[in-house]
Amino acid sequence: MERLLSGLNKSNVLAGCQKIIIREAYQGGHVLHREGEVCRKLHMVEKGLICSYYHKDGKDITAYFALEGGSITAIDSCIQKKIGS
């Protein structure tokens, strides 16, 4: 996270974003976004791992892993304010 914030600070982006960046911590197994909800956040991974998956034919299908220093969101839902599927 510090590396990411340092890079943003050098580009003067951080100054404009400080009002909207909120640091949150979650325990393992926490669900960040549920089917049927509008996604309203971009999550940056400071420590740990986030797994993105969806359900198909009764199975959980892994779509993406966000590693430390990475980010994840339900992009279509977040930008278009549509309910995620």
HURAJO-V912920 format. One record per backbone hydrogen bond with DSSP energy under -0.5 kcal/mol. CO is the residue of the C=O (numbers start at 1). NH is the residue of the N-H. If there is no record, write none. Layout:
BEGIN
CO NH
CO NH
END
This chain:
BEGIN
1 5
2 6
3 7
4 8
5 9
6 10
7 11
8 13
8 14
9 12
12 16
13 16
13 17
14 18
17 20
17 21
20 22
27 30
30 32
34 37
37 84
41 43
43 72
44 46
45 69
50 66
52 63
52 64
54 61
56 59
59 56
59 61
60 62
61 54
64 52
65 67
66 50
67 70
70 45
72 43
73 75
74 78
75 79
76 80
77 81
77 82
82 39
84 36
END
